[in-house]
Amino acid sequence: MAPEIKPPLHPNPPPLVRVSGTHREMGRQIGEACRKQVQHGVENGRNLVADAYQQLELTWAGAQIQARKYLPFAQERYPQYVDELMGIAEGADVVFEDLVVINAMEAVTMDALHLTRCTSMAVNDERTADGHVLLAHNEDWVPEDEDDVFIVLANPKNDPPFLAMTYGGLLPNIGFNAYGIAQLCDSVYPNDSRIGTPRTVVSRAVLASKTPDEAIRHMLSAQRAAGYNHMLVHESGELYSVEVSARRFGIQYGVDGYIVHTNHYLSENMQQVEREPEDLVASRIRYFRALRLVKREEDTHTIKTLQAIQRDHVNFSNSICNHSIDASNPLDREKTVNAMVIDLTAREMHIAWGNPCENPYHTYHLDA
């Protein structure tokens, strides 16, 4: 059943930013080209913390103090991405400490942000009409940041070229690189989080990987603060969901040519550290719905069949195509801000800006 309230329309494609050079130089180029989006992302972060003061008991100044505790771990393990973040701050003319908060927001708020609606899936050559490897991801976040979405086409000085989606002041991490490594991220909720390297920094490092082994080693980086579910796909057709917390991990493998993940742990090992699993019922409904649609034996998948799944409204408004229409809690307000299908074989990203049920897909190529 289609929603009665129409989401924002974005007939034009998200902005594309081409960057190259050192990490500091690339960050500066991102900040300069997307100054409006970065500044707006910081403003939205400030407003989110202010609106949720009763639940968080945290001011923005307090958030800066908390975020500062995570910075030394990132600087020790991944100084190049801290440099990238510094460059974004310089180019966008924002306070660096504000960007640190944005990139450590889930840690700083102790996962009180109930980001439980992203959906990721992938199919390999066994399940596609043309033998290509395909991934799909619905990115859900607060609706105020929807206008801040942009695409980064990067040619780093010492890392593989990559194509990634991001928004506001977040480091790019959802996308793929020239070595045929692709990553999709879904928030998960462990109870063993600690001060350490923020999840966004760890996932940014994955885009520099040249092999699946190297990518997974980044995901399991020592002294990580917590973790995502990282859906890792290789151009060879290898499919993994690497479920991570601060101290544990579990790996799901796409044995039958497909894999699906939402926002709860699937590995028994990881379910033991899942915080308040009863709050993740909607995630489980989306998982089973997406799994059914992906694994139907009569289907041979194409870009269009995955796009059709991304538009699904079963269990609306907490559906795969998520609509923020019934959430009054500021920590529980989100919608699908973009939906992307990646053809890893062709090195293409097809992305709908906003809800895919109402917005067209646009195509970007990794031609760096």
DOMI-81828 format. One record per residue (C-alpha): residue in three letters; x, y, z. Coordinates in steps of 0.02 Angstrom, whole numbers, padded with zeros to 5 digits, always signed. Layout:
ALAXYZ;...
// end
This chain:
MET+00000+00000+00000;ALA+00074+00168-00052;PRO+00099+00301+00081;GLU-00028+00441+00095;ILE+00103+00573+00138;LYS+00222+00601-00006;PRO+00407+00618+00035;PRO+00517+00760-00031;LEU+00552+00752-00217;HIS+00728+00759-00289;PRO+00718+00752-00479;ASN+00900+00804-00496;PRO+01048+00692-00452;PRO+01147+00718-00291;PRO+01302+00827-00314;LEU+01460+00738-00372;VAL+01625+00794-00296;ARG+01788+00740-00380;VAL+01938+00744-00263;SER+02118+00687-00272;GLY+02286+00703-00184;THR+02333+00677-00002;HIS+02198+00645+00127;ARG+02212+00823+00193;GLU+02195+00890+00015;MET+02046+00778-00024;GLY+01960+00831+00136;ARG+01988+01013+00095;GLN+01916+00988-00079;ILE+01761+00902-00006;GLY+01738+01042+00119;GLU+01755+01179-00011;ALA+01639+01095-00137;CYS+01507+01046-00007;ARG+01524+01188+00118;LYS+01336+01212+00127;GLN+01304+01027+00160;VAL+01440+01010+00291;GLN+01386+01167+00384;HIS+01205+01110+00379;GLY+01255+00938+00443;VAL+01340+01017+00593;GLU+01188+01127+00625;ASN+01076+00974+00617;GLY+01188+00882+00740;ARG+01179+01026+00861;ASN+00990+01032+00846;LEU+00974+00845+00870;VAL+01073+00849+01032;ALA+00976+01000+01094;ASP+00807+00923+01053;ALA+00854+00762+01142;TYR+00924+00844+01298;GLN+00796+00763+01413;GLN+00848+00589+01356;LEU+01035+00620+01333;GLU+01068+00750+01470;LEU+01203+00812+01354;THR+01242+00985+01287;TRP+01341+01016+01127;ALA+01490+01072+01232;GLY+01475+00910+01329;ALA+01467+00813+01165;GLN+01628+00896+01110;ILE+01712+00843+01272;GLN+01651+00664+01251;ALA+01702+00656+01067;ARG+01876+00720+01109;LYS+01906+00559+01208;TYR+01889+00456+01048;LEU+02008+00562+00944;PRO+02176+00493+01010;PHE+02126+00316+00961;ALA+02083+00372+00785;GLN+02244+00473+00772;GLU+02350+00325+00827;ARG+02271+00196+00711;TYR+02212+00300+00563;PRO+02297+00471+00563;GLN+02264+00490+00376;TYR+02076+00494+00402;VAL+02091+00617+00546;ASP+02188+00723+00421;GLU+02045+00700+00297;LEU+01922+00760+00429;MET+02032+00910+00469;GLY+02035+00952+00284;ILE+01845+00946+00275;ALA+01834+01064+00424;GLU+01959+01185+00343;GLY+01873+01182+00173;ALA+01698+01202+00245;ASP+01750+01332+00374;VAL+01680+01234+00522;VAL+01754+01194+00691;PHE+01853+01031+00685;GLU+01786+00977+00855;ASP+01609+00990+00786;LEU+01652+00868+00646;VAL+01727+00749+00773;VAL+01559+00748+00864;ILE+01466+00715+00701;ASN+01580+00569+00659;ALA+01570+00496+00835;MET+01386+00538+00863;GLU+01327+00360+00896;ALA+01466+00334+01022;VAL+01443+00503+01106;THR+01255+00475+01127;MET+01285+00296+01189;ASP+01180+00229+01044;ALA+01025+00318+01107;LEU+00999+00364+00925;HIS+00882+00223+00875;LEU+00947+00201+00698;THR+00857+00037+00665;ARG+00792+00051+00487;CYS+00935+00031+00360;THR+00924-00118+00243;SER+01067-00199+00145;MET+01070-00344+00023;ALA+01183-00418-00109;VAL+01177-00553-00244;ASN+01320-00627-00343;ASP+01336-00697-00519;GLU+01236-00853-00471;ARG+01081-00746-00444;THR+01091-00611-00577;ALA+01030-00610-00756;ASP+01193-00546-00829;GLY+01317-00629-00710;HIS+01359-00465-00624;VAL+01382-00441-00436;LEU+01251-00321-00365;LEU+01225-00236-00196;ALA+01081-00130-00132;HIS+01065-00017+00020;ASN+00931+00097+00090;GLU+01016+00232+00196;ASP+00902+00294+00335;TRP+00940+00447+00439;VAL+00856+00603+00510;PRO+00754+00691+00374;GLU+00841+00858+00404;ASP+01001+00787+00328;GLU+00920+00725+00167;ASP+00968+00883+00072;ASP+01150+00858+00124;VAL+01179+00698+00023;PHE+01323+00699-00103;ILE+01435+00578-00197;VAL+01625+00574-00183;LEU+01732+00512-00328;ALA+01906+00503-00253;ASN+02080+00468-00320;PRO+02188+00463-00163;LYS+02375+00482-00178;ASN+02417+00315-00096;ASP+02251+00219-00091;PRO+02136+00143-00223;PRO+02013+00260-00311;PHE+01837+00245-00241;LEU+01657+00302-00267;ALA+01553+00330-00110;MET+01395+00411-00043;THR+01398+00523+00110;TYR+01307+00673+00183;GLY+01341+00821+00296;GLY+01510+00809+00379;LEU+01526+00619+00383;LEU+01679+00532+00314;PRO+01630+00435+00158;ASN+01618+00248+00190;ILE+01472+00170+00093;GLY+01529+00130-00083;PHE+01661+00033-00179;ASN+01839+00047-00242;ALA+01941+00006-00397;TYR+01998-00161-00323;GLY+01820-00226-00324;ILE+01790-00204-00137;ALA+01618-00139-00089;GLN+01549-00097+00083;LEU+01375-00061+00151;CYS+01352-00016+00336;ASP+01206-00050+00453;SER+01199+00010+00633;VAL+01192-00127+00766;TYR+01176-00111+00954;PRO+01303-00202+01065;ASN+01314-00178+01253;ASP+01504-00182+01258;SER+01540-00012+01178;ARG+01691+00083+01244;ILE+01799+00234+01206;GLY+01902+00194+01053;THR+01912+00223+00865;PRO+01741+00283+00802;ARG+01644+00170+00683;THR+01646+00296+00542;VAL+01836+00304+00543;VAL+01852+00114+00543;SER+01728+00097+00399;ARG+01816+00236+00302;ALA+01974+00130+00309;VAL+01884-00016+00226;LEU+01870+00084+00064;ALA+02060+00081+00052;SER+02067-00109+00055;LYS+02133-00213-00090;THR+02073-00385-00032;PRO+01928-00454+00074;ASP+02055-00508+00206;GLU+02124-00331+00222;ALA+01947-00258+00229;ILE+01894-00374+00370;ARG+02053-00337+00468;HIS+02007-00152+00462;MET+01830-00192+00523;LEU+01906-00283+00672;SER+02033-00146+00708;ALA+02103-00154+00884;GLN+02032-00029+01008;ARG+01876+00003+00903;ALA+01739+00092+01000;ALA+01600-00023+00942;GLY+01552-00080+00768;TYR+01432-00090+00623;ASN+01370-00234+00522;HIS+01486-00217+00373;MET+01415-00298+00217;LEU+01573-00337+00120;VAL+01562-00388-00062;HIS+01704-00431-00181;GLU+01696-00427-00370;SER+01730-00615-00371;GLY+01558-00642-00295;GLU+01613-00668-00115;LEU+01478-00603+00003;TYR+01501-00570+00189;SER+01410-00485+00331;VAL+01539-00447+00465;GLU+01446-00409+00627;VAL+01555-00311+00746;SER+01550-00246+00925;ALA+01692-00173+01027;ARG+01758-00343+01081;ARG+01672-00474+00972;PHE+01632-00514+00792;GLY+01534-00639+00690;ILE+01539-00672+00503;GLN+01389-00722+00397;TYR+01430-00791+00224;GLY+01321-00786+00068;VAL+01325-00973+00034;ASP+01183-00975-00093;GLY+01230-00819-00189;TYR+01135-00693-00085;ILE+01148-00605+00083;VAL+01035-00485+00179;HIS+01058-00382+00337;THR+00963-00248+00433;ASN+00999-00181+00609;HIS+01003-00331+00725;TYR+01134-00466+00750;LEU+01112-00633+00661;SER+01263-00726+00733;GLU+01226-00819+00895;ASN+01392-00757+00963;MET+01339-00576+00934;GLN+01162-00595+00998;GLN+01236-00622+01170;VAL+01295-00440+01173;GLU+01145-00360+01087;ARG+01071-00220+01190;GLU+00881-00222+01212;PRO+00839-00339+01067;GLU+00654-00316+01099;ASP+00673-00139+01029;LEU+00728-00211+00862;VAL+00567-00296+00809;ALA+00548-00183+00656;SER+00724-00229+00603;ARG+00679-00413+00608;ILE+00521-00385+00505;ARG+00621-00292+00373;TYR+00753-00427+00372;PHE+00631-00568+00339;ARG+00537-00466+00210;ALA+00696-00421+00114;LEU+00760-00600+00131;ARG+00601-00671+00055;LEU+00607-00549-00090;VAL+00792-00580-00125;LYS+00791-00770-00114;ARG+00637-00808-00219;GLU+00697-00950-00330;GLU+00603-00891-00484;ASP+00695-00725-00482;THR+00854-00691-00577;HIS+00902-00522-00510;THR+00939-00363-00604;ILE+00966-00184-00550;LYS+00779-00156-00572;THR+00725-00303-00464;LEU+00833-00239-00321;GLN+00763-00064-00345;ALA+00589-00138-00331;ILE+00635-00215-00163;GLN+00700-00046-00105;ARG+00528+00029-00138;ASP+00436-00100-00033;HIS+00308-00034+00092;VAL+00259-00190+00191;ASN+00250-00140+00376;PHE+00239+00044+00326;SER+00301+00164+00392;ASN+00442+00055+00463;SER+00459-00027+00294;ILE+00612-00056+00184;CYS+00567+00110+00103;ASN+00555+00202+00268;HIS+00446+00356+00297;SER+00465+00465+00451;ILE+00284+00511+00483;ASP+00241+00441+00654;ALA+00394+00470+00763;SER+00383+00605+00897;ASN+00542+00557+00990;PRO+00687+00661+00918;LEU+00801+00510+00940;ASP+00686+00399+00838;ARG+00653+00507+00685;GLU+00723+00445+00523;LYS+00677+00405+00344;THR+00760+00337+00189;VAL+00871+00481+00132;ASN+00938+00385-00016;ALA+00934+00212-00094;MET+01076+00144-00198;VAL+01110-00008-00306;ILE+01292-00044-00345;ASP+01342-00146-00498;LEU+01513-00196-00436;THR+01557-00285-00598;ALA+01522-00129-00702;ARG+01589-00011-00567;GLU+01425+00087-00564;MET+01317+00163-00428;HIS+01132+00195-00459;ILE+01059+00308-00324;ALA+00888+00380-00285;TRP+00900+00538-00182;GLY+00764+00523-00050;ASN+00631+00388-00042;PRO+00649+00276-00195;CYS+00460+00256-00209;GLU+00449+00436-00270;ASN+00621+00482-00337;PRO+00718+00427-00492;TYR+00885+00337-00492;HIS+01040+00421-00561;THR+01199+00332-00618;TYR+01380+00368-00569;HIS+01535+00279-00633;LEU+01702+00246-00551;ASP+01810+00318-00689;ALA+01950+00391-00583;
// end
